[in-house]
Amino acid sequence: MQERYWQAIVANDAAYDGTFYYAVATTGIFCRPSCKSRLPKREHVRIFPHQQAAMAASFRPCKRCRPDGVRLPDEAWVAEMKAHIEEHFDEPLSLATLSDHFYASTYHLQRTFKRIAGVTPLMYIQEVRLEAAKKLLITTDLAVQLIGAQVGIANAAHFATLFQKKIGLTPTEFRQQPVH
């Protein structure tokens, strides 16, 4: 493999998109050079001049960077976003990180998500975080501020205020309720 190809992969250089595709032998997947997936080991990478060559070699297109150009239906795309949020709710998530991960503008991502899900991505993140917090309040004796941090809301005051605004009780009041 030429060094310039490897450097393009390492740098996620979009300037090389369309000039070559790379496949990873251990995963069976091929990507655009700009794909933000985890950097593979160099010895597992194969270079292809076009996507048809990668598919002919039995590699399948990456679901993240969509090198085949096939767009998911909006419903499936939003379902992937929801699954990503549900898996990574405890990490810093924003419209910018979601749009970067799903290769879309923040405007398009927000508009599509709201049209399909009925709420904005940030509202959905809050819902998922608060549901996780409720489970932790019921099943653990962790301090409220630790629960907030575990669900991705590091500021304890913000967590308590948001919880009370959305649930109608403070986290402590919710925990003391006899029936959840």
Contacts in CASP RR format, 6 or more apart in sequence:
PFRMAT RR
TARGET T0000
AUTHOR 0000-0000-0000
METHOD contacts of the structure
MODEL  1
MQERYWQAIVANDAAYDGTFYYAVATTGIFCRPSCKSRLPKREHVRIFPH
QQAAMAASFRPCKRCRPDGVRLPDEAWVAEMKAHIEEHFDEPLSLATLSD
HFYASTYHLQRTFKRIAGVTPLMYIQEVRLEAAKKLLITTDLAVQLIGAQ
VGIANAAHFATLFQKKIGLTPTEFRQQPVH
1 42 0 8 1.000
1 45 0 8 1.000
1 46 0 8 1.000
1 47 0 8 1.000
2 47 0 8 1.000
5 16 0 8 1.000
5 20 0 8 1.000
5 22 0 8 1.000
5 33 0 8 1.000
5 47 0 8 1.000
6 42 0 8 1.000
6 45 0 8 1.000
7 13 0 8 1.000
8 15 0 8 1.000
8 16 0 8 1.000
8 20 0 8 1.000
8 33 0 8 1.000
9 22 0 8 1.000
9 33 0 8 1.000
9 39 0 8 1.000
9 40 0 8 1.000
9 45 0 8 1.000
10 39 0 8 1.000
12 33 0 8 1.000
12 34 0 8 1.000
12 35 0 8 1.000
12 36 0 8 1.000
13 33 0 8 1.000
13 34 0 8 1.000
14 32 0 8 1.000
14 33 0 8 1.000
14 34 0 8 1.000
16 33 0 8 1.000
16 34 0 8 1.000
17 32 0 8 1.000
17 33 0 8 1.000
17 34 0 8 1.000
18 32 0 8 1.000
18 50 0 8 1.000
19 33 0 8 1.000
20 33 0 8 1.000
20 47 0 8 1.000
20 48 0 8 1.000
20 49 0 8 1.000
21 30 0 8 1.000
21 31 0 8 1.000
21 32 0 8 1.000
21 33 0 8 1.000
21 47 0 8 1.000
21 48 0 8 1.000
21 49 0 8 1.000
21 50 0 8 1.000
21 51 0 8 1.000
21 53 0 8 1.000
21 54 0 8 1.000
21 67 0 8 1.000
22 30 0 8 1.000
22 31 0 8 1.000
22 33 0 8 1.000
22 45 0 8 1.000
22 46 0 8 1.000
22 47 0 8 1.000
22 48 0 8 1.000
23 29 0 8 1.000
23 30 0 8 1.000
23 31 0 8 1.000
23 45 0 8 1.000
23 46 0 8 1.000
23 47 0 8 1.000
23 48 0 8 1.000
23 54 0 8 1.000
23 57 0 8 1.000
23 59 0 8 1.000
24 30 0 8 1.000
24 31 0 8 1.000
24 40 0 8 1.000
24 44 0 8 1.000
24 45 0 8 1.000
24 46 0 8 1.000
25 44 0 8 1.000
25 45 0 8 1.000
25 46 0 8 1.000
26 40 0 8 1.000
26 41 0 8 1.000
26 44 0 8 1.000
27 40 0 8 1.000
28 58 0 8 1.000
28 59 0 8 1.000
28 60 0 8 1.000
29 59 0 8 1.000
29 60 0 8 1.000
29 61 0 8 1.000
29 62 0 8 1.000
30 48 0 8 1.000
30 51 0 8 1.000
30 54 0 8 1.000
30 55 0 8 1.000
30 59 0 8 1.000
30 60 0 8 1.000
30 61 0 8 1.000
30 62 0 8 1.000
30 67 0 8 1.000
31 37 0 8 1.000
31 62 0 8 1.000
31 64 0 8 1.000
31 65 0 8 1.000
31 67 0 8 1.000
32 62 0 8 1.000
32 65 0 8 1.000
32 67 0 8 1.000
34 65 0 8 1.000
35 62 0 8 1.000
35 64 0 8 1.000
35 65 0 8 1.000
35 67 0 8 1.000
36 64 0 8 1.000
36 65 0 8 1.000
36 100 0 8 1.000
36 101 0 8 1.000
37 62 0 8 1.000
37 64 0 8 1.000
37 65 0 8 1.000
46 57 0 8 1.000
46 59 0 8 1.000
48 54 0 8 1.000
48 57 0 8 1.000
48 59 0 8 1.000
51 61 0 8 1.000
51 67 0 8 1.000
51 68 0 8 1.000
54 61 0 8 1.000
54 67 0 8 1.000
55 61 0 8 1.000
55 68 0 8 1.000
61 67 0 8 1.000
61 68 0 8 1.000
61 69 0 8 1.000
61 70 0 8 1.000
63 80 0 8 1.000
64 101 0 8 1.000
64 102 0 8 1.000
64 103 0 8 1.000
65 103 0 8 1.000
66 103 0 8 1.000
71 77 0 8 1.000
72 80 0 8 1.000
74 112 0 8 1.000
74 115 0 8 1.000
74 116 0 8 1.000
75 116 0 8 1.000
77 102 0 8 1.000
77 112 0 8 1.000
78 112 0 8 1.000
78 113 0 8 1.000
78 116 0 8 1.000
78 117 0 8 1.000
80 102 0 8 1.000
81 98 0 8 1.000
81 102 0 8 1.000
81 109 0 8 1.000
81 113 0 8 1.000
81 121 0 8 1.000
82 117 0 8 1.000
82 124 0 8 1.000
84 98 0 8 1.000
84 101 0 8 1.000
84 102 0 8 1.000
85 93 0 8 1.000
85 98 0 8 1.000
85 121 0 8 1.000
85 124 0 8 1.000
85 125 0 8 1.000
85 128 0 8 1.000
86 128 0 8 1.000
89 125 0 8 1.000
89 128 0 8 1.000
89 129 0 8 1.000
89 132 0 8 1.000
89 151 0 8 1.000
89 152 0 8 1.000
90 129 0 8 1.000
90 132 0 8 1.000
90 150 0 8 1.000
90 151 0 8 1.000
90 152 0 8 1.000
91 152 0 8 1.000
92 152 0 8 1.000
93 125 0 8 1.000
94 122 0 8 1.000
95 106 0 8 1.000
95 109 0 8 1.000
95 110 0 8 1.000
95 121 0 8 1.000
95 122 0 8 1.000
96 106 0 8 1.000
98 106 0 8 1.000
98 109 0 8 1.000
98 121 0 8 1.000
99 105 0 8 1.000
99 106 0 8 1.000
99 108 0 8 1.000
99 109 0 8 1.000
102 109 0 8 1.000
104 112 0 8 1.000
109 121 0 8 1.000
110 120 0 8 1.000
110 121 0 8 1.000
113 119 0 8 1.000
113 120 0 8 1.000
113 121 0 8 1.000
113 124 0 8 1.000
114 120 0 8 1.000
114 121 0 8 1.000
117 124 0 8 1.000
119 127 0 8 1.000
126 162 0 8 1.000
126 166 0 8 1.000
127 166 0 8 1.000
129 148 0 8 1.000
129 151 0 8 1.000
129 152 0 8 1.000
129 153 0 8 1.000
130 151 0 8 1.000
130 162 0 8 1.000
130 163 0 8 1.000
130 166 0 8 1.000
130 167 0 8 1.000
132 150 0 8 1.000
132 151 0 8 1.000
133 147 0 8 1.000
133 148 0 8 1.000
133 151 0 8 1.000
133 153 0 8 1.000
133 159 0 8 1.000
133 163 0 8 1.000
133 171 0 8 1.000
134 167 0 8 1.000
134 174 0 8 1.000
134 180 0 8 1.000
136 142 0 8 1.000
136 147 0 8 1.000
136 150 0 8 1.000
136 151 0 8 1.000
137 144 0 8 1.000
137 147 0 8 1.000
137 171 0 8 1.000
137 174 0 8 1.000
137 175 0 8 1.000
138 175 0 8 1.000
138 180 0 8 1.000
140 147 0 8 1.000
142 150 0 8 1.000
144 156 0 8 1.000
144 159 0 8 1.000
144 160 0 8 1.000
144 171 0 8 1.000
144 172 0 8 1.000
145 156 0 8 1.000
145 159 0 8 1.000
147 159 0 8 1.000
147 171 0 8 1.000
148 154 0 8 1.000
148 156 0 8 1.000
148 159 0 8 1.000
149 156 0 8 1.000
151 159 0 8 1.000
153 159 0 8 1.000
153 162 0 8 1.000
159 171 0 8 1.000
160 170 0 8 1.000
160 171 0 8 1.000
163 169 0 8 1.000
163 170 0 8 1.000
163 171 0 8 1.000
163 174 0 8 1.000
164 170 0 8 1.000
164 171 0 8 1.000
167 174 0 8 1.000
169 177 0 8 1.000
174 180 0 8 1.000
END
